[in-house]
Amino acid sequence: VQLVESGGGLVQPGGSLGLSCAASGRIFSIDAMGWYRQGPGKERELVARIFSGGSTNYADSVKGRFSISRDNAKNTVYLQINSLKPEDTAVYYCNALMKPYMQPYGDYWGQGTQVTVSS
């Protein structure tokens, strides 16, 4: 089982970016998928999360600018990022709370994708 992210890059302040993350392999269930980020010299923090029923939660710093969505049939989560600020610069990690086949239930992580906001 692996989580594969895509969509990071260099964006100017005020710009937009879309991230995606697909969980592959044999998976029994995914209870939640989300995005965390770790900026330079900072701890990893939750950005947004979406549960299997569709409920979401966001970090206060991104509310109104970031939007998370999910395609359950494709085991894929998306993050639309608008009105980017330099402080959004970070490595963004995909997370899934899931039960893969023959592996324990728990949190699984992608390798991370860099988002840099700079003029």
N, C-alpha and C positions, 0 to 999 in steps of 0.2 A: 504494500500500500504506500502510495506517495501523494503528496500535495505539490502541484506544479503551478507556480505563479507566473504571470506575464503582465506586461504593460507599464513597467516603471520607466523612468527616464528623466531628462532635464526639461524643466518647464519654467517659463517666466512667471513672476508674481502676477496673480490675477488669472492665471491660465487654468486649464482643466486637464484632467487625466483620468483614464479608466484602468483599473486593475481587475484581473480575473484570476481565479484559482480553481483548478479542477482536481478532485480527489479520484485517483484511479486505483484499480485493484478490486478484489472481492471484499465487499463491505456489506455487513448486515444492516446497519442503521447509522444515521448521522443525526445527532440531536441538535447540534448547533455548528455553525461555521462563522468565522469572523476574521477580523484583521487586527493585528497589533503592530506597533511601530517602536523603533528604538533610534532616537536621534543621537547625534554626537555627544558623548559624555553623559547620556541620560539612561535611565532604566527603561526597559520595555514596558509599554503601556497599551491598554486596550483602546482601540479606535472605534470599532463598531462590531456588533455581533447580531446574527439573525438566527432564530430558533426554527425548528422544523415546522412549527405551526404558523410561522410568519412574523412573530413578534420580534422587535428589534430594540437594541439599546446602543447609545452613542456616548462617546466622551463629550463632556461639555464644550471642549475646545473646538470640536468639529461639527456640532449641531448646526443645521441649516446650510452647511457647505458640503458635507459628505452624505452619500446615500448608498446604503447597502441593499443588495438584492440577491436572490438565490434561485437557481433552477434545480429543483430536487431531482428531476428525472436525469439530469446530467451530473449530479453531485458537484455543482459548480457554484461558486459565490463570486459576486462582482462588487466592486467599490468604485463609485463615481465620485471623483474629487473635483470640486469647483472652487473658485476664488482662492487659489493656492497662495499660501504665505511662506516666506522664508523659513519660519519655524515649523512648517510641515516637512521640512527636509529630514529624511530618516530612511532606514531600511524598514520596509513593510513586510510583515510576516503573515502568511495565511495560517489559520488555525482551524482544526475541526475536532469536535468532541464526538467520537464515534466508536463503533464496535466493528473492527475489521474481522474477516474470517481468520481464525486460528491465531489471533492476536488479542491482547487485552483491551478492554474498554478504557478509553482515556483521551487525553489531549494529544493530537498529532500536529506536526508543524511542517510548513514549507521551508525552502532554503532561503527565502527572503528576496525582495526586489528593491533596488535603490530608487528612491524618488528624491530628486534634487530641485529645489526651487530657487532660482537665481536669475538675475538679469545680466 
